[in-house]
């Protein structure tokens, strides 16, 4: 988030004031690199990729992950890349090399542990570790939306597109007749992962994030189909257009109205802007 704010706010609003830009970047970097150092305690096997402790220790706060996970592992890889870039911009070459080395090690571990040829497994050791998580690309989405492009810098574009396709085919199309958006977790058998409350829900923020990712790789039809189920449910079925919830499930129960996460809809505009700027 610090890196995104630097790229999208500081660089723009302090254009021409190099002293302020460096001052703010230094502040961001010191805090971010400190968090990275503290988070290393979660790397229990020494491969530079953090592990989950079998507790709901992330934003899905009633949904546990065991060992390395697609969600947290992806966020970790992108965090390493962000601090590497910040270090380089500040002239901290030794630090940048250190973070590059950690990223390289972590990337190899991430692929070895979780990539199955079509998507990234939910985690290493859960009973339902093969579950297809809608939010498995969260970190890479943050990175790509910030950069305005999808490339092979952290994981490959092919892996991103394959994962997006799998999520669409299973979490969107095989859930609620494709009319509610992407369920948070679907088993390869086509059955909803019933591990917990949150695995059975659709989150508006995830729906719009996935839609924007599809837009970024120019898959317009998949993008708007992914977003449509959630949008129509809120605006046309449930009358929640002015009190958007965090989550809705297949039984039409909703949770946490007035939630901020669905503001991820603006990422769809960011993706379209990035495509427009690329063509100019």
ZADO-1210 file (C-alpha; in nm, 4 decimals, padded with zeros to 6 digits):
<atoms>
<atom x="00.0000" y="00.0000" z="00.0000" code="UNK" pos="1"/>
<atom x="00.2890" y="00.2348" z="00.0752" code="UNK" pos="2"/>
<atom x="00.4396" y="00.1690" z="-00.2662" code="UNK" pos="3"/>
<atom x="00.1044" y="00.2219" z="-00.4361" code="UNK" pos="4"/>
<atom x="00.0560" y="00.5524" z="-00.2533" code="UNK" pos="5"/>
<atom x="00.4045" y="00.6619" z="-00.3543" code="UNK" pos="6"/>
<atom x="00.3436" y="00.5799" z="-00.7203" code="UNK" pos="7"/>
<atom x="-00.0135" y="00.7078" z="-00.7458" code="UNK" pos="8"/>
<atom x="-00.0187" y="00.9993" z="-00.5005" code="UNK" pos="9"/>
<atom x="00.3260" y="01.1230" z="-00.4007" code="UNK" pos="10"/>
<atom x="00.4796" y="01.1202" z="-00.7482" code="UNK" pos="11"/>
<atom x="00.1805" y="01.3051" z="-00.8922" code="UNK" pos="12"/>
<atom x="00.0945" y="01.5584" z="-00.6222" code="UNK" pos="13"/>
<atom x="00.4549" y="01.6413" z="-00.5338" code="UNK" pos="14"/>
<atom x="00.5800" y="01.6568" z="-00.8906" code="UNK" pos="15"/>
<atom x="00.8727" y="01.8974" z="-00.8968" code="UNK" pos="16"/>
<atom x="00.9355" y="01.8744" z="-00.5230" code="UNK" pos="17"/>
<atom x="01.2058" y="01.6085" z="-00.5162" code="UNK" pos="18"/>
<atom x="01.2942" y="01.6736" z="-00.1515" code="UNK" pos="19"/>
<atom x="00.9402" y="01.5973" z="-00.0353" code="UNK" pos="20"/>
<atom x="00.9164" y="01.2917" z="-00.2588" code="UNK" pos="21"/>
<atom x="01.2375" y="01.1453" z="-00.1187" code="UNK" pos="22"/>
<atom x="01.1327" y="01.2304" z="00.2372" code="UNK" pos="23"/>
<atom x="00.8007" y="01.0503" z="00.1999" code="UNK" pos="24"/>
<atom x="00.9556" y="00.7554" z="00.0194" code="UNK" pos="25"/>
<atom x="01.2115" y="00.7193" z="00.2979" code="UNK" pos="26"/>
<atom x="00.9294" y="00.7185" z="00.5521" code="UNK" pos="27"/>
<atom x="00.7420" y="00.4530" z="00.3553" code="UNK" pos="28"/>
<atom x="01.0542" y="00.2439" z="00.3052" code="UNK" pos="29"/>
<atom x="01.1664" y="00.2458" z="00.6674" code="UNK" pos="30"/>
<atom x="00.8236" y="00.1315" z="00.7856" code="UNK" pos="31"/>
<atom x="00.7791" y="-00.1261" z="00.5096" code="UNK" pos="32"/>
<atom x="01.1239" y="-00.2811" z="00.5429" code="UNK" pos="33"/>
<atom x="01.0707" y="-00.3012" z="00.9195" code="UNK" pos="34"/>
<atom x="00.7456" y="-00.4900" z="00.8691" code="UNK" pos="35"/>
<atom x="00.9188" y="-00.7285" z="00.6287" code="UNK" pos="36"/>
<atom x="01.1893" y="-00.7949" z="00.8874" code="UNK" pos="37"/>
<atom x="00.9324" y="-00.8603" z="01.1609" code="UNK" pos="38"/>
<atom x="00.7241" y="-01.0858" z="00.9363" code="UNK" pos="39"/>
<atom x="01.0158" y="-01.3215" z="00.8769" code="UNK" pos="40"/>
<atom x="00.9138" y="-01.4959" z="01.1988" code="UNK" pos="41"/>
<atom x="00.6375" y="-01.6553" z="00.9900" code="UNK" pos="42"/>
<atom x="00.8930" y="-01.8238" z="00.7626" code="UNK" pos="43"/>
<atom x="00.9253" y="-02.1414" z="00.9649" code="UNK" pos="44"/>
<atom x="01.1078" y="-02.3538" z="00.7058" code="UNK" pos="45"/>
<atom x="01.3668" y="-02.0974" z="00.5952" code="UNK" pos="46"/>
<atom x="01.2734" y="-02.0756" z="00.2258" code="UNK" pos="47"/>
<atom x="01.1977" y="-01.6995" z="00.2416" code="UNK" pos="48"/>
<atom x="00.8242" y="-01.7645" z="00.1921" code="UNK" pos="49"/>
<atom x="00.6014" y="-01.7058" z="00.4944" code="UNK" pos="50"/>
<atom x="00.3689" y="-01.9752" z="00.6264" code="UNK" pos="51"/>
<atom x="00.0275" y="-01.9544" z="00.7908" code="UNK" pos="52"/>
<atom x="-00.0070" y="-02.1037" z="01.1371" code="UNK" pos="53"/>
<atom x="-00.3364" y="-02.2875" z="01.0986" code="UNK" pos="54"/>
<atom x="-00.5230" y="-01.9912" z="01.2459" code="UNK" pos="55"/>
<atom x="-00.7361" y="-01.7269" z="01.0701" code="UNK" pos="56"/>
<atom x="-00.4330" y="-01.4963" z="01.0721" code="UNK" pos="57"/>
<atom x="-00.5227" y="-01.2792" z="00.7706" code="UNK" pos="58"/>
<atom x="-00.8167" y="-01.0761" z="00.6396" code="UNK" pos="59"/>
<atom x="-01.0338" y="-01.3900" z="00.6113" code="UNK" pos="60"/>
<atom x="-01.0705" y="-01.3883" z="00.9851" code="UNK" pos="61"/>
<atom x="-01.2752" y="-01.7048" z="01.0331" code="UNK" pos="62"/>
<atom x="-01.1006" y="-01.9051" z="00.7581" code="UNK" pos="63"/>
<atom x="-00.7768" y="-02.0817" z="00.8495" code="UNK" pos="64"/>
<atom x="-00.4795" y="-02.1514" z="00.6252" code="UNK" pos="65"/>
<atom x="-00.2119" y="-02.4127" z="00.6931" code="UNK" pos="66"/>
<atom x="00.1455" y="-02.3776" z="00.5701" code="UNK" pos="67"/>
<atom x="00.2216" y="-02.1544" z="00.2728" code="UNK" pos="68"/>
<atom x="-00.0951" y="-02.0225" z="00.1090" code="UNK" pos="69"/>
<atom x="-00.1802" y="-01.8722" z="-00.2278" code="UNK" pos="70"/>
<atom x="-00.3341" y="-01.5632" z="-00.0686" code="UNK" pos="71"/>
<atom x="-00.0693" y="-01.4722" z="00.1903" code="UNK" pos="72"/>
<atom x="00.2199" y="-01.6063" z="-00.0134" code="UNK" pos="73"/>
<atom x="00.1236" y="-01.3911" z="-00.3107" code="UNK" pos="74"/>
<atom x="00.0942" y="-01.0816" z="-00.0938" code="UNK" pos="75"/>
<atom x="00.4367" y="-01.1615" z="00.0514" code="UNK" pos="76"/>
<atom x="00.6026" y="-01.1915" z="-00.2912" code="UNK" pos="77"/>
<atom x="00.4601" y="-00.8580" z="-00.3995" code="UNK" pos="78"/>
<atom x="00.5594" y="-00.6928" z="-00.0713" code="UNK" pos="79"/>
<atom x="00.9191" y="-00.8048" z="-00.1305" code="UNK" pos="80"/>
<atom x="00.9097" y="-00.6604" z="-00.4815" code="UNK" pos="81"/>
<atom x="00.7693" y="-00.3301" z="-00.3538" code="UNK" pos="82"/>
<atom x="01.0386" y="-00.2828" z="-00.0891" code="UNK" pos="83"/>
<atom x="01.3015" y="-00.3826" z="-00.3460" code="UNK" pos="84"/>
<atom x="01.1800" y="-00.1062" z="-00.5770" code="UNK" pos="85"/>
<atom x="01.1687" y="00.1479" z="-00.2949" code="UNK" pos="86"/>
<atom x="01.5227" y="00.0552" z="-00.1870" code="UNK" pos="87"/>
<atom x="01.6467" y="00.0965" z="-00.5431" code="UNK" pos="88"/>
<atom x="01.4768" y="00.4359" z="-00.5800" code="UNK" pos="89"/>
<atom x="01.6503" y="00.5522" z="-00.2607" code="UNK" pos="90"/>
<atom x="01.9895" y="00.4282" z="-00.3761" code="UNK" pos="91"/>
<atom x="01.9960" y="00.1517" z="-00.1141" code="UNK" pos="92"/>
<atom x="02.1623" y="-00.0911" z="-00.3545" code="UNK" pos="93"/>
<atom x="02.2690" y="-00.3489" z="-00.0959" code="UNK" pos="94"/>
<atom x="01.9175" y="-00.3621" z="00.0493" code="UNK" pos="95"/>
<atom x="01.7684" y="-00.3895" z="-00.2989" code="UNK" pos="96"/>
<atom x="01.9930" y="-00.6865" z="-00.3755" code="UNK" pos="97"/>
<atom x="01.8971" y="-00.8493" z="-00.0459" code="UNK" pos="98"/>
<atom x="01.5265" y="-00.8175" z="-00.1185" code="UNK" pos="99"/>
<atom x="01.5783" y="-00.9397" z="-00.4763" code="UNK" pos="100"/>
<atom x="01.7472" y="-01.2524" z="-00.3420" code="UNK" pos="101"/>
<atom x="01.4659" y="-01.3156" z="-00.0930" code="UNK" pos="102"/>
<atom x="01.2078" y="-01.2635" z="-00.3662" code="UNK" pos="103"/>
<atom x="01.3817" y="-01.5102" z="-00.5953" code="UNK" pos="104"/>
<atom x="01.3899" y="-01.7750" z="-00.3221" code="UNK" pos="105"/>
<atom x="01.0310" y="-01.7089" z="-00.2173" code="UNK" pos="106"/>
<atom x="00.9045" y="-01.7226" z="-00.5763" code="UNK" pos="107"/>
<atom x="01.0605" y="-02.0639" z="-00.6304" code="UNK" pos="108"/>
<atom x="00.9078" y="-02.1929" z="-00.3065" code="UNK" pos="109"/>
<atom x="00.5674" y="-02.0465" z="-00.3942" code="UNK" pos="110"/>
<atom x="00.5582" y="-02.2208" z="-00.7302" code="UNK" pos="111"/>
<atom x="00.6967" y="-02.5484" z="-00.5958" code="UNK" pos="112"/>
<atom x="00.4501" y="-02.5658" z="-00.3081" code="UNK" pos="113"/>
<atom x="00.1333" y="-02.4290" z="-00.4657" code="UNK" pos="114"/>
<atom x="00.1280" y="-02.4140" z="-00.8472" code="UNK" pos="115"/>
<atom x="-00.0561" y="-02.7154" z="-00.9924" code="UNK" pos="116"/>
<atom x="-00.0446" y="-02.6251" z="-01.3608" code="UNK" pos="117"/>
<atom x="-00.3817" y="-02.4470" z="-01.3680" code="UNK" pos="118"/>
<atom x="-00.4030" y="-02.2344" z="-01.0537" code="UNK" pos="119"/>
<atom x="-00.2413" y="-02.1895" z="-00.7135" code="UNK" pos="120"/>
<atom x="-00.3636" y="-02.4293" z="-00.4444" code="UNK" pos="121"/>
<atom x="-00.5420" y="-02.2677" z="-00.1508" code="UNK" pos="122"/>
<atom x="-00.2611" y="-02.3759" z="00.0818" code="UNK" pos="123"/>
<atom x="-00.0246" y="-02.6639" z="00.1564" code="UNK" pos="124"/>
<atom x="-00.1800" y="-02.8671" z="00.4332" code="UNK" pos="125"/>
<atom x="-00.5538" y="-02.8029" z="00.4743" code="UNK" pos="126"/>
<atom x="-00.7956" y="-03.0883" z="00.4120" code="UNK" pos="127"/>
<atom x="-00.9301" y="-02.8838" z="00.1205" code="UNK" pos="128"/>
<atom x="-00.5906" y="-02.7527" z="00.0088" code="UNK" pos="129"/>
<atom x="-00.6829" y="-02.8002" z="-00.3606" code="UNK" pos="130"/>
<atom x="-00.9677" y="-02.5530" z="-00.3205" code="UNK" pos="131"/>
<atom x="-00.9833" y="-02.2830" z="-00.5892" code="UNK" pos="132"/>
<atom x="-00.9705" y="-01.9537" z="-00.4009" code="UNK" pos="133"/>
<atom x="-01.1205" y="-01.6547" z="-00.5816" code="UNK" pos="134"/>
<atom x="-00.8731" y="-01.4203" z="-00.4106" code="UNK" pos="135"/>
<atom x="-00.5594" y="-01.6259" z="-00.4773" code="UNK" pos="136"/>
<atom x="-00.4123" y="-01.3529" z="-00.7020" code="UNK" pos="137"/>
<atom x="-00.4732" y="-01.0641" z="-00.4612" code="UNK" pos="138"/>
<atom x="-00.1093" y="-00.9577" z="-00.4261" code="UNK" pos="139"/>
<atom x="-00.0431" y="-00.9800" z="-00.7976" code="UNK" pos="140"/>
<atom x="-00.3611" y="-00.7847" z="-00.8661" code="UNK" pos="141"/>
<atom x="-00.2392" y="-00.5021" z="-00.6395" code="UNK" pos="142"/>
<atom x="00.0963" y="-00.5050" z="-00.8182" code="UNK" pos="143"/>
<atom x="-00.0431" y="-00.5180" z="-01.1713" code="UNK" pos="144"/>
<atom x="-00.3076" y="-00.2505" z="-01.1116" code="UNK" pos="145"/>
<atom x="-00.0387" y="-00.0251" z="-00.9655" code="UNK" pos="146"/>
<atom x="00.1916" y="-00.0886" z="-01.2626" code="UNK" pos="147"/>
<atom x="-00.0913" y="-00.0713" z="-01.5151" code="UNK" pos="148"/>
<atom x="00.0250" y="-00.3908" z="-01.6878" code="UNK" pos="149"/>
<atom x="00.0538" y="-00.7673" z="-01.6531" code="UNK" pos="150"/>
<atom x="00.3966" y="-00.9158" z="-01.7206" code="UNK" pos="151"/>
<atom x="00.6277" y="-01.1943" z="-01.6019" code="UNK" pos="152"/>
<atom x="00.8011" y="-00.9946" z="-01.3294" code="UNK" pos="153"/>
<atom x="00.6935" y="-01.1982" z="-01.0252" code="UNK" pos="154"/>
<atom x="00.4887" y="-01.4881" z="-01.1578" code="UNK" pos="155"/>
<atom x="00.4242" y="-01.5390" z="-01.5281" code="UNK" pos="156"/>
<atom x="00.1451" y="-01.3813" z="-01.7277" code="UNK" pos="157"/>
<atom x="00.0493" y="-01.7346" z="-01.8313" code="UNK" pos="158"/>
<atom x="00.0017" y="-01.8334" z="-01.4662" code="UNK" pos="159"/>
<atom x="-00.2110" y="-01.5254" z="-01.4034" code="UNK" pos="160"/>
<atom x="-00.4314" y="-01.5856" z="-01.7082" code="UNK" pos="161"/>
<atom x="-00.4661" y="-01.9573" z="-01.6324" code="UNK" pos="162"/>
<atom x="-00.5665" y="-01.8841" z="-01.2723" code="UNK" pos="163"/>
<atom x="-00.8161" y="-01.6182" z="-01.3825" code="UNK" pos="164"/>
<atom x="-00.9682" y="-01.8598" z="-01.6342" code="UNK" pos="165"/>
<atom x="-00.9988" y="-02.1340" z="-01.3717" code="UNK" pos="166"/>
<atom x="-01.1576" y="-01.8972" z="-01.1196" code="UNK" pos="167"/>
<atom x="-01.4077" y="-01.7802" z="-01.3800" code="UNK" pos="168"/>
<atom x="-01.4978" y="-02.1333" z="-01.4902" code="UNK" pos="169"/>
<atom x="-01.5421" y="-02.2654" z="-01.1364" code="UNK" pos="170"/>
<atom x="-01.6084" y="-01.9838" z="-00.8883" code="UNK" pos="171"/>
<atom x="-01.8240" y="-01.7721" z="-01.1201" code="UNK" pos="172"/>
<atom x="-01.9929" y="-02.0010" z="-01.3732" code="UNK" pos="173"/>
<atom x="-02.0434" y="-02.3079" z="-01.1532" code="UNK" pos="174"/>
<atom x="-02.1820" y="-02.1057" z="-00.8612" code="UNK" pos="175"/>
<atom x="-02.5454" y="-01.9900" z="-00.8366" code="UNK" pos="176"/>
<atom x="-02.5922" y="-02.0346" z="-01.2127" code="UNK" pos="177"/>
<atom x="-02.3306" y="-01.7675" z="-01.2707" code="UNK" pos="178"/>
<atom x="-02.5649" y="-01.5002" z="-01.1332" code="UNK" pos="179"/>
<atom x="-02.3998" y="-01.3969" z="-00.8055" code="UNK" pos="180"/>
<atom x="-02.0319" y="-01.3388" z="-00.8804" code="UNK" pos="181"/>
<atom x="-01.7290" y="-01.5417" z="-00.7702" code="UNK" pos="182"/>
<atom x="-01.7751" y="-01.7572" z="-00.4610" code="UNK" pos="183"/>
<atom x="-01.4686" y="-01.7352" z="-00.2391" code="UNK" pos="184"/>
<atom x="-01.3784" y="-02.1038" z="-00.2724" code="UNK" pos="185"/>
<atom x="-01.4822" y="-02.3844" z="-00.5030" code="UNK" pos="186"/>
<atom x="-01.3510" y="-02.7400" z="-00.5065" code="UNK" pos="187"/>
<atom x="-01.2185" y="-02.8873" z="-00.8339" code="UNK" pos="188"/>
<atom x="-01.5212" y="-03.1200" z="-00.8225" code="UNK" pos="189"/>
<atom x="-01.7475" y="-02.8187" z="-00.8779" code="UNK" pos="190"/>
<atom x="-01.8806" y="-02.8203" z="-00.5208" code="UNK" pos="191"/>
<atom x="-01.8556" y="-02.5098" z="-00.3026" code="UNK" pos="192"/>
<atom x="-01.5832" y="-02.5378" z="-00.0383" code="UNK" pos="193"/>
<atom x="-01.7811" y="-02.5483" z="00.2864" code="UNK" pos="194"/>
<atom x="-01.4785" y="-02.5133" z="00.5151" code="UNK" pos="195"/>
<atom x="-01.6311" y="-02.2083" z="00.6811" code="UNK" pos="196"/>
<atom x="-01.8667" y="-01.9155" z="00.6489" code="UNK" pos="197"/>
<atom x="-01.6290" y="-01.7057" z="00.4410" code="UNK" pos="198"/>
<atom x="-01.5392" y="-01.9803" z="00.1934" code="UNK" pos="199"/>
<atom x="-01.9090" y="-01.9983" z="00.0972" code="UNK" pos="200"/>
<atom x="-01.9554" y="-01.6237" z="00.0449" code="UNK" pos="201"/>
<atom x="-01.9120" y="-01.3843" z="-00.2443" code="UNK" pos="202"/>
<atom x="-01.7210" y="-01.0680" z="-00.1526" code="UNK" pos="203"/>
<atom x="-01.7920" y="-00.7594" z="-00.3610" code="UNK" pos="204"/>
<atom x="-01.4356" y="-00.6367" z="-00.3368" code="UNK" pos="205"/>
<atom x="-01.3006" y="-00.9650" z="-00.4712" code="UNK" pos="206"/>
<atom x="-01.5557" y="-00.9658" z="-00.7536" code="UNK" pos="207"/>
<atom x="-01.4534" y="-00.6199" z="-00.8714" code="UNK" pos="208"/>
<atom x="-01.0821" y="-00.6922" z="-00.8253" code="UNK" pos="209"/>
<atom x="-01.1091" y="-01.0007" z="-01.0448" code="UNK" pos="210"/>
<atom x="-01.3121" y="-00.8061" z="-01.2999" code="UNK" pos="211"/>
<atom x="-01.0433" y="-00.5377" z="-01.3177" code="UNK" pos="212"/>
<atom x="-00.7751" y="-00.8048" z="-01.3588" code="UNK" pos="213"/>
<atom x="-00.9672" y="-00.9481" z="-01.6550" code="UNK" pos="214"/>
<atom x="-00.9877" y="-00.5975" z="-01.8020" code="UNK" pos="215"/>
<atom x="-00.6137" y="-00.5520" z="-01.7613" code="UNK" pos="216"/>
<atom x="-00.5505" y="-00.8617" z="-01.9756" code="UNK" pos="217"/>
<atom x="-00.8232" y="-00.7434" z="-02.2170" code="UNK" pos="218"/>
<atom x="-01.0811" y="-01.0108" z="-02.1382" code="UNK" pos="219"/>
<atom x="-01.3784" y="-00.7771" z="-02.1428" code="UNK" pos="220"/>
<atom x="-01.6567" y="-01.0353" z="-02.1529" code="UNK" pos="221"/>
<atom x="-01.5183" y="-01.2288" z="-01.8566" code="UNK" pos="222"/>
<atom x="-01.4604" y="-00.9033" z="-01.6687" code="UNK" pos="223"/>
<atom x="-01.8160" y="-00.7786" z="-01.6881" code="UNK" pos="224"/>
<atom x="-01.9650" y="-01.1241" z="-01.6368" code="UNK" pos="225"/>
<atom x="-01.7610" y="-01.1532" z="-01.3146" code="UNK" pos="226"/>
<atom x="-01.8768" y="-00.8124" z="-01.1914" code="UNK" pos="227"/>
<atom x="-02.2353" y="-00.8439" z="-01.3152" code="UNK" pos="228"/>
<atom x="-02.3564" y="-01.1056" z="-01.0690" code="UNK" pos="229"/>
<atom x="-02.2535" y="-00.9028" z="-00.7662" code="UNK" pos="230"/>
<atom x="-02.3688" y="-00.5712" z="-00.9123" code="UNK" pos="231"/>
<atom x="-02.7130" y="-00.6945" z="-01.0177" code="UNK" pos="232"/>
<atom x="-02.7594" y="-00.8720" z="-00.6858" code="UNK" pos="233"/>
<atom x="-02.6985" y="-00.5512" z="-00.4910" code="UNK" pos="234"/>
<atom x="-02.8812" y="-00.3137" z="-00.7219" code="UNK" pos="235"/>
<atom x="-03.1672" y="-00.5202" z="-00.8655" code="UNK" pos="236"/>
<atom x="-03.2341" y="-00.8198" z="-00.6374" code="UNK" pos="237"/>
<atom x="-03.1666" y="-00.7160" z="-00.2791" code="UNK" pos="238"/>
<atom x="-03.1997" y="-00.3370" z="-00.2719" code="UNK" pos="239"/>
<atom x="-02.8550" y="-00.2893" z="-00.1208" code="UNK" pos="240"/>
<atom x="-02.7264" y="-00.0258" z="-00.3607" code="UNK" pos="241"/>
<atom x="-02.6831" y="00.2368" z="-00.0875" code="UNK" pos="242"/>
<atom x="-02.5651" y="00.0016" z="00.1858" code="UNK" pos="243"/>
<atom x="-02.3356" y="-00.2336" z="-00.0038" code="UNK" pos="244"/>
<atom x="-02.2425" y="-00.5336" z="00.2116" code="UNK" pos="245"/>
<atom x="-01.9114" y="-00.7079" z="00.2373" code="UNK" pos="246"/>
<atom x="-02.0564" y="-01.0469" z="00.1524" code="UNK" pos="247"/>
<atom x="-02.3588" y="-01.2320" z="00.0131" code="UNK" pos="248"/>
<atom x="-02.4099" y="-01.6085" z="00.0074" code="UNK" pos="249"/>
<atom x="-02.6146" y="-01.8365" z="-00.2163" code="UNK" pos="250"/>
<atom x="-02.9035" y="-01.8341" z="00.0319" code="UNK" pos="251"/>
<atom x="-02.9308" y="-01.4543" z="-00.0160" code="UNK" pos="252"/>
<atom x="-02.8036" y="-01.3752" z="00.3310" code="UNK" pos="253"/>
<atom x="-02.5771" y="-01.0720" z="00.3407" code="UNK" pos="254"/>
<atom x="-02.3284" y="-00.9490" z="00.5974" code="UNK" pos="255"/>
<atom x="-02.1609" y="-00.6230" z="00.7051" code="UNK" pos="256"/>
<atom x="-02.3568" y="-00.3530" z="00.5209" code="UNK" pos="257"/>
<atom x="-02.1961" y="-00.0215" z="00.4330" code="UNK" pos="258"/>
<atom x="-01.8654" y="-00.1969" z="00.3737" code="UNK" pos="259"/>
<atom x="-01.5661" y="-00.0308" z="00.2063" code="UNK" pos="260"/>
<atom x="-01.4194" y="-00.3295" z="00.0189" code="UNK" pos="261"/>
<atom x="-01.6606" y="-00.3040" z="-00.2783" code="UNK" pos="262"/>
<atom x="-01.4977" y="00.0313" z="-00.3605" code="UNK" pos="263"/>
<atom x="-01.2602" y="-00.1962" z="-00.5525" code="UNK" pos="264"/>
<atom x="-01.4991" y="-00.1233" z="-00.8400" code="UNK" pos="265"/>
<atom x="-01.2737" y="00.1757" z="-00.9097" code="UNK" pos="266"/>
<atom x="-00.9977" y="-00.0693" z="-01.0006" code="UNK" pos="267"/>
<atom x="-01.2041" y="-00.1486" z="-01.3098" code="UNK" pos="268"/>
<atom x="-01.1715" y="00.2144" z="-01.4154" code="UNK" pos="269"/>
<atom x="-00.7992" y="00.2056" z="-01.3348" code="UNK" pos="270"/>
<atom x="-00.7581" y="-00.0986" z="-01.5594" code="UNK" pos="271"/>
<atom x="-00.9436" y="00.0725" z="-01.8438" code="UNK" pos="272"/>
<atom x="-00.7339" y="00.3872" z="-01.7967" code="UNK" pos="273"/>
<atom x="-00.4146" y="00.1798" z="-01.8099" code="UNK" pos="274"/>
<atom x="-00.5254" y="00.0188" z="-02.1347" code="UNK" pos="275"/>
<atom x="-00.6117" y="00.3576" z="-02.2826" code="UNK" pos="276"/>
<atom x="-00.2765" y="00.5079" z="-02.1819" code="UNK" pos="277"/>
<atom x="-00.0916" y="00.2083" z="-02.3254" code="UNK" pos="278"/>
<atom x="-00.2468" y="00.2690" z="-02.6668" code="UNK" pos="279"/>
<atom x="-00.1569" y="00.6379" z="-02.6779" code="UNK" pos="280"/>
</atoms>
